[in-house]
Amino acid sequence: MTKLNTSKTEWDLSPLGKGDDDKTFAEKREAIRAANYAFINKWKDRDDYLKEPSVLKKALDEYEALERNYGVSGDEGYYFSLRGAQDEDNTALKAYESKIHDFSLAIANDIQFFGMRVAKIPASEQKKFLQYQPLASYWHYLERAFANAKYLLTEPEEKILNLVSKPSYGNWVDMTSRFVNREERETLDEDGTRAQKNFNELLSLTSSIQKQVRDEAVAHVHDIMRANADVAEAEINSILETEKVGNALRGIKRPDESRHVADDIDTNVIDALIKAVVSKFSVAKEYYAFKARLMGVPRLAYHERSVPYGSIEKTYTYEDASELVYDVFSNLDTEFGLIFKHFIESGLADVFPKKGKTGGAFCAHVLLSQPTYILLNHTNKLRDVLTLAHESGHGINNEMMRKKQHALYFDTPVSTAEVASTFMEDFVLERLMQDATDELRLSLMLAKLNDDVSTIFRQIALYRFEQELHAEYRENGYFSKDDIGVLFQKHMSAYMGDAVEQSPGSENWWVYWSHIRNFFYVYSYASGLLISKAMQAAVRKDKAFIGKVKEFLSSGTSDSPKNIFAKMGIDITDETFWETGLGEVSRLLEETKALAKKLGKI
């Protein structure tokens, strides 16, 4: 196995800036302003580009170059967003971010006329633009713009909504995250010592194979979330109100409709997905009952859902994890391995948890001309290996798009964003199963089931929680923390069943769950995994299919997800498609139960 240089475990942000006090930021800021206002001043008083396709082609070419090289916040905005994730408690960084936000928002407000006016080209005129061959490279951009025009307000109204977004939404969400992630407690570690641990380290310990360790850790987690529940209550109600008002102004009837519009996905596709998964909640319940039996308990405590079984307590250093993922990716496709190697060896991953660092993991990209960065909180667990594969899958997706798409298509709608990540993650877990003993294979199969249940059933249960949360808020006007907790436990119980206890304290696990602040995002985990299962099966059947996978990874927003997948032979509008993927989970559960019986575990 190739040895990687894993010594760079913090971000090298030098491609963006030389430090928090980099003097060139001011120069770059002026360049961004000049480039944007050159475009604004050239086109704001013209309407010929709204009448003549050839003129629109010139305008879009200029707009694409602007988006490729400058955006509205450039290197400075990207730099300080990443620094803010490294140190959420640093008020100086927050001051920088606030100034950049104001700067970029002013430009965004002034330039948004262009996209809005293009979207509102009269329907009677749209056909000549869509059929004009020199505009072919912008065809789906125009198609989406025309389709979404009905949701747009006037230009002054859109400016107002942009201006209030930060105080009515962003600041609230940042506040709750900061309060939770800065908490520390002394707790029992897995090596038998006691040490101060931050919230994310404590959360990781709640899945420890050692009962005493996980029970003490969860007591601290419950204490932290209980202490922050009042703040989270105020935050959730404020951002629910913001969403309610915005939807009402745009004429959006369903709370989740705005998500589907943004993701370029048909609502009936998501409804079919939800219906299919909910109809199979029995699979998740059966899994948890099976796991409880294996662990010798009548019921699992809420925090014990993800406790590894058997030898999965094996630790994976960051070096070990990186080499494993590199080998798997390289065997799938040489280009995948090279991209991953670049991430690891070039300081593009921030690896270990620290006080004040944001929790979880993410993969970030902004401009086509800027690097991809990955944030991890690696604590040497199996889950951390899979997280590395998952976030690197996002990164590979970014780099494949970078090679094939222009700046207006350099993005992934949420409806497709999780396909690449779950595709890569599953092949890494599959590698761990190779050449394993029956005992180890049982542990890994259970780990895979746990991941599938969490990714598919848990996320859809959370989506339904969000649906009811938004609907009840719009009906009643306010949600207390206690009522939110009751609703949360209702939906968690719906997929977990009687084998998992909704333990005291678990009613507050919504407090830290960032996904419910990014409204209705979570369906993409389920859809992504179920779609990636289809891709995985195709690659196993014919390795040449990896070429089609790479075409998907390179597609960005150049077409609708429905059309992109259709080209691969995947029909996401067909309800039976989702049922097929769910059948794979059922099959794995039955195989795992059979192996456990063979080994005398049940």
N, C-alpha and C positions, 0 to 999 in steps of 0.2 A: 504494500500500500504506500502510495506517495506521501512523503513527509511535507507538510505545509509549514510555512513560517507563520505561526499563530501569535507572535509576540506583540502585534499591534492590537490591543484590546480596547482602545478608546478611539473615538472618531478623529481622523485627521481632517480638519475642516479648512486646511490651507487652500484648497481649490476655490473656496468661497471667500475666505478672509484670513488675515494673519493673526487675528486675536480680537478680543472684545473692543479694543481701542484702535483698530485698524483705521488709519487716516484715509485710506483710499475709498472707504465706504462713502464718504461725502462726495468724492469725485464720481463714483459709480452712480450715486443717487441722482446727481445732476444729469448724467448721461441718460438715465432712465426717463427722467422728466423730459429732457429735450427730444428724445426719440418718440415718446408717446404723444407729446403735444405737437410735434411735426405732423404726425398722422392725424391727430384730432383736428388741427387747424386746416389741414388740406381737405378733409372730407366732411366736416360738420355742417357746412353751409351748402353742400352739393346734394343733388338728388339724381344725377345722371347714372350713378352706379345702381340705382334702384330701377332703372328703366332699360339700360343696355347691358347685356351679359358680358360683352367685351370689357366694359369699364369696371364691372364688378370683379372680373378676373384680376385686373390690375390692383384693385383695392384689397382683395383677399390675399394676393401675393405679398403685398406690403404688410398686411395684418399678420400673416403667418410668420414673416421675418421678425416682426416685433415680438410676437409670442415666443419665438425660438430663442431670441437673444436677450430680451429684457424683461418681459412680463411687466408687472406693476411694482414689484419689490426687489427683483434681481437677486444677486448673491447675498446682499445684506439681509433681506427678509428670510431667506432660506437658512442662512447662518444662525440668526438669532432664534428662529423657531426650533432648531436643533439644540442650541445651547440652553434654551428654556426647558427642553425635555431632560437635559442632563442635570439641571439644577432648578427645580420648580420653586424653591424658596428664595432664590436670588432676586431681590427687589430691583437691583440695578438692571438685570436682564429684562425684567418685566417692563421697566421704563423704556428700554430700547425697543422692545416689541411693540409697546403702545405707540411710540413715535413712528415706527415703520408702518404700523397698521393705519395710522392717520394719513401718512404720506401715500400709501398704496390705495387706500380707500378713495381718496380724493381723485386720483388718476382713474381708478376703476369706474367711479361715478361719471367722470367726464368722457370716458371712452365707450361706455356701454350703449350709447346712442347707436353705434355702428351695427352691433349684433341685433338690437331691437328693431331698427329700421329695415334691415335685411329680412328679418323674420316676418315683418308686416307688409312685405311686397304683396300686392293684391293677388288673390287666388287665381284670378283670370290671367295673370302674367307669369305665374310661377313655372308653368310648363316650359316656356321658352328658355328659362334659366337652367332648369334641370336637364334639358335636352341639348344644351350648348356644349359641344365636345371639349373645348378648352377648359371648361369648368368641371370636367369629370372628376378631377382629383379632390374636389370639394363637394361632390354630389351628396354624400350622406350628411355632411355639415348643413347643407341647405335643406335637405329633406327634414332633418330634425328641427331646424329653426322654424320652418313653415308649420310643422305639426304642433309645435309648442307655443306658437304665437298667441293662441287663445288664453294662455295663462298669464300673459304679460300685462302689467299695468302701464300707466303713462310713464314717460321718462322721469319727471319729477318725483312721482310716487316710488318708483324703483330706487331712486337716489335716497329717499328718506328711509326706506327699509334697509338699505345697505348701511346707512349711518347708525341705525339703532341696533344692528345685529350684535355688535360686541357688548354693549351694556345690557341688552335684554337676553342674550344667550351665552356668548363666549365667556364673559367674565364670571358668570354663575357657574358654568361647568368647570372652569379652571380653578375656581375657589374650592369646590368640593374635592376635586382631585388633589389639590395641594394640601388641604387639611388632612386628608386620609393618608397620603403617601409620606408625610413628614413624621408620622407617628412611629415611635419605637417602644419596644418592651423587652425586658430581660426574660429569656425563656430557656428551656432545656433544648440543647442541640442534639443532633443525631449521634455525635461522638461522645455523649455523656457529660459534656461541659455545659455551663450556663453562659449565655452571651446576649448582648444587645442585638436585637434584630429589627429591621424596618418592616413596614407593613407587608411588602411583597415577599420578603423572606419568610415572614410568619405565615402568609397565605400558602406558600410552597410547603411549609412544614405540616400544614393540616392534612396533607396526603402522605405523611411519613409512614413507613411500614411499622414503626414503633408506636404502639398505642399511647404510651405515656407522653411521647413527644407531640403527637398530633392533637391529643386532647388538651394539653396545656397551650399549644399554639392557637387552637381554635377558640379557647377561652379569651385569649388576648385579641384575636380577630373580632370576636363578638363585642368585646369591650370597646374597641376602636370604632366599630360601625355604630354601636349604640350611642357613643359619645358624639358622633357626627350626624346622627339621624335627623336632628332638628334642622341643621344647616342644609342637608340634602332634601328635606321636605320643602323648604323655601325655594331651593334651587329648582327642583323638579316642577313645582307649580308655576314658577316664573317662565321656564322654557316651554312648558305645555301651553301657557297663555300666549307666548310669542308665536308658537306654531299655529295655534287656533286662529289668531288674528290674521296671520299671513295667508292661511288657507281660505279664510272667509273673503279676504280682499281679492283673491285670485279666482274665486268661484270653485275651489276644490272641495268636493263633498266628502270623500273618504279621507281619514287622517293619513293613510298610507299611500294615497294616490300620488302625492308630490314626490315621494321616493321612487315610485315606478316611472314617473315622467323623467326624473333626473337620471335614472338608470337605463333608459331606453328599452324598457321591458314592458310587455303587455300585462295589465292587471290580471287578465284571465289566466295567464301562465303562472303567476304567483298564487292565485287562488287554487289552481289545480295542484300545485306543489303542496300547499298547506293542507288541502283536503286529503291528499295521498298520505302524507306523513302522519297526520292526526289519526287516520284510519288504522295506522300500524303502531300506535302508541303501545299496544299490547306487547310488541317485540321488546321495547325498552323495559317494560314492567317485568317481563319474563327474564330479561338479562339481569336485572337487579335482584330478583328473587334467587336466581342461580348463583349470583356472586355472594349473596348473604349466606347461602347454604355452604358454599365453598369455604367461607371465612368462619363458619361455625357460629353464626349469630342469627337470632330470629329476624332482626331488622338492622339495616345499616344506618348509622347516624348520618345526617345530611352531609357533613364534611367528609365522610368516609366513602363517598361514591367513587372517587378516583384513586383510592389507596391501591398501590400495585399488589399483585398477587404473586407469591412464590419468589423467584430469584430476580424479579424486576427491581429490587432495591439496589442492584448494581449501579455504581456511580459512573458517570461519563464526564471526564474532564473536557474542557473546551477544545483542547488539542485532539483528543480521541473523537469527539463529536464531529469536528471539522474534517478530519481525515476520512471518517466513515461516510459523511455526506458527499464529500468530494469524489470518492470512489463510486458511489451509487450514481451520482449525476454524470460522471464521465462515461460510465457504462451505458447510460441511456443515450447520451449524445456527447461527443467530444466538446462541442461548443458550450454545453451546459457546465461541464467541469471547468473550463477555462474562465467562464464568467464568475463562477463561484470562487475560484482561486483568487481572482482579482479582488473580489469583495474582502476576503479574509486577509490577504497580504498587503492591501493598500490602505488600511485604516478606515474602511468603510463600514465597520461594525463596532458598535459600542456594547461591550459584552456583559459586564458584571453589575449586579445591583449595588447601589450606593444610596446613602441617605439623601433624600431630596430628589432623586432620579425618578422620572415617571415610571409607573408600573407597566407590566405586560411586555408586549413586543410590537414593533411595527417596521414597515419598510416605507421609506419616503422618497418621493421624486417630485420635482416642480417643473423646471424648464428642461427642454430637450438638450440644452447645452450644459446642464449641470449633472454632477454625479448622483448616483443612487446611494442612500445611506440606510443602514439597518440597525435598529435598536433591539437589544436582548436584555434579559435579566437571568443570566445563566447560573444555576445553582447545582449543576452536576447530576440532575435527574434525567431519566429517560425522556420525560416530557420536554426537557430542554433540547435534546437532540432533535426531536421532531419539530420543535419550534424553530430551531435553526434551519431545518429543511423547508419549513413552511414559509418563513419570511424570505429566505433565499429564492424560493419559487416565485414570490412576488418580484424580487429583484431581477431574476432572469427574464420574467415577463417584461419588465421595464426595458432591459437592454435589448431584447429582441424587437420591441417596438421602436426603439431608438434607431435601429438600423434600417427600418422599412417605412416608417411613417413621418409625415411632416408634423409640425408643432400642433396643428389643430386636431390631430388624431393621436397625439402622444398622451394617452390616458386610457384607463380601463373603467367602464361603468361598474358599479358595485355588482351588478348582475353577472359579470364575468370575472371579477377580480379574484375570487377565491378558487377558481378552477385550477390555475397554475400552481398555487400554493398547496392545495390538497393533493394534486397529482404527484408532486415531488415528495411530499410528506409520506404518502402511502408506499412509494417505492423504497424509501429508507426503512420503514418498518418491515416491509417484506424482506429486505436484506437481513435484518436482525433475526428473522425466522429461519434463514437458510442454515443448514447443517446444525440446527439446534437439537438437543435431546427432546424427548417427549415432554419432560418436566418444564424445560425452558420454553418449548413451543406453546405449551398450555398457558404459561404466563404471558407470552407475547400475543397470543390470540385474544386473551382477556384484555390486554392493553389496547389491541386494535378495536375490540368491541366497545371498550370504554370510550375510545376516541370517536368511533362512529356514532354511538348513542349521544355523546355530548355535542358533536358537530351537527347532527341531523335532528334528533328528537328534542334535545334541550334547547337548541336555538329556535326551533319552531314553537316550542312552548313559550319561550320568551317573546317571540313575535306576537303570539296570541295575547300574552300579558300586556304588551304594548298596545295592541288594538283595543283591548278593554280599558286600559288606563286612559288612553286618549278619549275614547267614547264617553266614559264615565265623567271625565273632567269636563268635557263639553256639555254634559247634561247637568252636572251639579256645581261646577265652578271652583272646587277646591278639593284636594285630597290630603288628608292627614297622613303622617308617617305610619300610624297604626293601620289605617285602611289600605295604604299601599302594601304594607307587609302582609295583610290578609289576602289581598289579591295576588301578590307574588307567590305565596305558599300554595294558593289554589292551583295556579298554573304549573308550578313545579311538581306538585302532587299528581297532577293529571297525567304526566308522562312517567313519573317514577313509580307510582303505585304504592301499595302497602308495605313493600319490602324496604322502603327508605323512609325513615322518620323525618318529619318536618320539625327538627329539633329546636328547642328554645334558643333564640338567637338567630336562627336561619331566616327569620322573617325580615331581617335587615340586610340580607346579602344583595339587595338591589342598590344599596347605598354606594358601593364602590364600582358597580358594574357599568363600565364606560359605554357599552354598546347602546344602552337605552337612552343615552344622551345624543347619539347619532341615529336619529329616529328610523326604525324599521330596516336597519342595516343587516340584521342578523339572518334574514332569509338566505343571504348570499352564501353563508357557510354550508347550509343544507343543499342548496342548489349546486354550489360549486363542487361539493364532494360527490353528489349523485352523478353529475355530469362527468367529473373526472374518473369515476368508476367505469363509465362507458369507454373513456379514452384508454384507461389502463387495460381493460379487457382487449381492446383492439390492438394495443401495442404487444401484449402477450401473445396474441394470435398471429400477428405479423409485425415484426419490428420495424418494417418500412413505414408503418403508420406514424412513426415518430415525425416523419416529414410533415404530415398533416397537423400534428400537434404543434410543430414549430410555426406553421402557417397561422394557426390560431393565436399563438403567443405573439406573433408579429402584427396582428390585425388592428390592435388598439380600438379606436372608435370609428374606424373606416366604414363600418356597416353595423346593422343592428345585431345584437346577440343571436336573435332567432335565425337570421340569414347566415351568420358566421358558422353557427353549429350545423345548420342544414347542409352547408358545403362539406361538412365532415360526416354526413349521414346521420346526424343526431337531430331528432325532432322534439324540441322542448315544449311544443304546443300540445303534444300527445300525452294525455294523463297516464297512459300505460307505460310511458318512458320512465316516469318517476317510480312507478310500482316495480319496474324491473330492477332499478337500483336498490330499492328497499328490500327486494327479494334476496339480494346479495348479502345484506346484513343478516337476514333470517337464516340464510344458508350457513354463514360463519358461526352463528350462535349454535345451530344444531351440531356442526362439526366440533365445536369447542366442548359442548356438553358430552358428546360421544367420547372425546379424548379424555375428559375428566372421569367419565365412567370407566373407561379402559384402565386408567391409572388408579382406580379405587378411591377417587376423591369424593364421589357422591354415590 
